[in-house]
Structure formats: C-alpha cells, structure tokens
Amino acid sequence: GAITLKDGALKGYWIDVMRTMSQGSGTLEGDSKSTMQWTDAMGSHTRITEKLGEDKMRVTIKVTGPDGKPMEAMSEMTGKKP
C-alpha cells in the first residue's frame, strides 16, 4: 500500500491479503494527524491516525457495522528503543 500527498490532499491505495484493493482520500492536519476515508468492495470506513508524542501514536477506525450501527475501534502504539 501507499499514501501520498498530492495537490494538498492525501491519496492512498492498499491491497490486502484477500487481493481486495482499497482506495482512500483524506486530509493532513499539521504534522500530527491524518484522516482518511477508505472504500473497497466491503464498504467504507474512516481511519484517523494521530501522533501523540515522539514515541506514541493512536489509530481510530470508524465503520458502520452489519446491523447498521456505528462501530469504533482504537489502538495506541508505543515505540521502544532496542
């Protein structure tokens, strides 16, 4: 997959292990937050990536579940020096 900044907007493509291709577009807010709208054969979702510090980031995914209700998942990651 790849995400590039083109004409002031984020553009992205991703191919997963099931060989499904997703296309994304979004915005970059400063140097610490990106918001991408991803669409593929299964539907669409929003992915927000935030830099929380020099060694910490958060990824939030918002999607509509099979029952039509909104679902949200969040992960925080911390880098460790070897």
N, C-alpha and C positions, 0 to 999 in steps of 0.2 A: 504494500500500500504506500501511498504518498499523499502528502498535503503540501500545497504550495500557496504562496501569497501572490495573487495576480490582480492587477488593477484595484488594489486596496481591499480585496476580499479573499477569503480562504476558499480554495477549491481542493477537493480530495477524491481519491479513488481507493477502494480496498477490495481485494479478492480473498474470500475466506476459504477454509478447508473443504467446504462443500461446493467450491467453484462458483459461488454467488458473487457478483460484482455489485458493490455499493458505490453510490455517488454522493458526495457531500459538498455543502457550501456553508459558509459562515463568516464570522467576524472575529477580529483580534482586538482585544481591549487592552491597550498598553502593552507591556511585555509580560503580563502575568495571568491573562485569562483569554481563552478562546471558546466560542460557542459554534458548534457545527450541527446542521440539520442533515441527517443521513437517510437515504432512501434506497431500498433494494426490493427484491421480489417478495420478501416477507412483510414489507410495510416501511414505516419510517420511525426514527427516533431522534432525540436531541441529546448531544453529548457536550457537556461543559467541562473543560479542563482548566484548573486553577493552580498557579504556583503559590504555595503558602509560605515558602521560605527557601533558603538556598538548598535544602536537602529534603523538602517535603512538597507533595502535590496531592490534589484531590480531583477525582473524576466522578461526575454525576451524570447518570443516564436517565432520561425521562422517555417513557414509551406508553402507548395505550395497550392494556392487556387484552387477552382474548375475550374477556367479559365486557370490554368497552370502558373499563375504569382505568384512570391514570395509575401508572406504577413508576416508582423511582428507586434506583439503586445508587449507592455511593461507596467509593473506595478511597482510602487515603494511603499514600505510599511514602515511606521514608527511606532515603538512600543511606547506606552505611559505607564508610571507608574501609578498604581492605586492610 
